[in-house]
Amino acid sequence: MSHAVLNNGGAAAATSRILLEDAAHAAAALGDAADRLEGATVLVSGGAGFLGAAMVDVLVHLNTHRFKRPARAVVVDNFVTGVPSRLQALATDPNVEMISADISKEIDLKVEFQYAIHAAGIASPIIYRAKPLQTADVNVWGLRRMLELARAQKDLRGFLFFSTSEIYGDPDPAHIPTREDYRGYVSCTGPRACYDESKRFGETLAVVYHQEFGFPIRSVRPFNVYGAGQRIDDGRIIPDLMKAAVANQPLVLLSDGMATRSFCYISDATAGFYRAMLLGKPGEAYNVGNPHEVNIRHVAERMSALSGTPVTFQSSADPHYLTDNPQRRCPDLTKSREHLGYEPSISLDEGLRRTLAWAREVSR
Ligand SMILES: NC(=O)c1ccc[n+]([C@@H]2O[C@H](COP(=O)([O-])OP(=O)(O)OC[C@H]3O[C@@H](n4cnc5c(N)ncnc54)[C@H](O)[C@@H]3O)[C@@H](O)[C@H]2O)c1
C-alpha cells in the first residue's frame, strides 16, 4: 500500500491485542455461517473505516484460524474519514488488497467478487454536516456504483448495504423499541437530512435491485456501534468521552445527557452484519444493535467510573448541535433474532473497558 501518512486519530492496525480479540469474538459469534465465506472474494467499500475494517479483520481471522482456502478482501476507500494506518498490519497480507478511490465517482475495478459490502459513508454528525453533499453522494451514487459493479458479477452471492438506525429519525415513543417496519419520523430538510434521507433512499435502491435483478441484498441498520478501532477524533459521543479520558480531561457533555441510545459493542455488531449478509432474507433490512437503552449521562458516568475523570456539562457553540437529535434510540431485535440468530453479548461496562484499554494502547 502506498499512501500519504495521515494522523491516525487513534485508529490502529489489527496488531492490537484488543482488535485481534474482537475479530476472534465476532468470528466465533458468526458460527458455521462463516464457512460460506471460505475461498470467496469480498469487496468492501469504506474498509479503512471503523465498521468496514472490523469486517476485514474477521476475514483475516478466519483465514488464519478456520479456512483451508482463504477469503480475499478488496478494500476501496478514499480516506475521507478512514485512515490507511487502520489496515497497515495487513499491508503484506496477500489476501487483502487496498484501493484508494472515491466510490461515488467512476471507478475502473477489474476484480471478480462473490460478496460486496457497502460500508463507505460519512457517519459522524459533526463531519457529515460539514460535508453534506459528499455524505449524500456516497449513500446514493456510491451505493449505485457498488450495485452496478455487483450486477456485472457472474457469481454474486451476497450484498450488504450499511443503512442506519437514523432512518427512524426521532421515533414516536410508542415505537420504542423500534421494529424494522416502523416508517420513521424524519425531517427531509433539517441539518441531519443529508445523512438520514440519503440512507433511506439507499434502502429504496436496495429493494429496487432486489425486485428488478433478484439481487441477494440485505440492509443493516446499526444502532450506535462503538468500540476499539473507532477514531477517537471521530466526533461521536463515545469517541469524545474516550479522547477526554485518555487525556485525563473532564468528560464534557454538550447536552443535559437525558437523550437515550442503545450502544452496541463492535464485535457483537460485526457478527450481526455478517449474519445479515449471509443468512438474511434477500431484499430485507435488519436492526443490528444492543437492546439495552441507556441515557448519555449514564454512559458518561460509567466512563467516569472507569477512567477516574469527572463529568461536566456545557452547551455547544453550534446552534444546530441538537437540532433533530433523536430523543430515544433502542432496537427491537425480534426479527434479527428470528431470521439471523443474532444475539449481542457484551455489556456496556465491558465494552467501555475494552474501548478505553484500546484507546490508551494506541495513544501511548
Ligand atoms: N458506527 C455506527 O454506529 C454506525 C451506525 C449507523 C450506520 N453506520 C454506517 O456504517 C457505515 C460505516 O460507518 P463507520 O462508523 O465505519 O464510519 P467511518 O467513518 O469510520 O468509516 C467510513 C469509511 O468510508 C470511507 N468513505 C467515505 N466516503 C467514501 C467514498 N466516497 N469512497 C470511498 N470511501 C469512502 C471513509 O474514508 C471511511 O473509511 C457508514 O455507511 C455509516 O453511515 C455506522
The ligand as an ORCA input file, in Angstrom:
! r2SCAN-3c Opt
* xyz 0 1
  N     -20.713      3.274     13.560
  C     -22.034      3.325     13.710
  O     -22.553      3.265     14.827
  C     -22.951      3.393     12.510
  C     -24.309      3.483     12.777
  C     -25.171      3.538     11.706
  C     -24.705      3.454     10.406
  N     -23.390      3.372     10.179
  C     -22.952      3.312      8.764
  O     -21.990      2.301      8.608
  C     -21.004      2.696      7.643
  C     -19.624      2.662      8.289
  O     -19.610      3.557      9.407
  P     -18.318      3.768     10.288
  O     -18.753      4.012     11.682
  O     -17.350      2.683      9.989
  O     -17.766      5.145      9.695
  P     -16.250      5.541      9.363
  O     -16.256      6.997      9.087
  O     -15.331      5.040     10.428
  O     -15.934      4.712      8.049
  C     -16.475      5.031      6.797
  C     -15.401      4.789      5.760
  O     -15.929      5.114      4.475
  C     -14.916      5.835      3.757
  N     -15.579      6.650      2.724
  C     -16.459      7.660      2.902
  N     -16.843      8.140      1.707
  C     -16.214      7.389      0.762
  C     -16.205      7.391     -0.667
  N     -16.947      8.275     -1.362
  N     -15.449      6.480     -1.322
  C     -14.696      5.575     -0.637
  N     -14.661      5.529      0.726
  C     -15.411      6.427      1.409
  C     -14.222      6.654      4.834
  O     -12.959      7.137      4.455
  C     -14.152      5.645      5.961
  O     -13.002      4.852      5.869
  C     -21.391      4.087      7.173
  O     -22.143      3.991      5.996
  C     -22.278      4.588      8.289
  O     -23.187      5.539      7.822
  C     -22.485      3.347     11.205
*
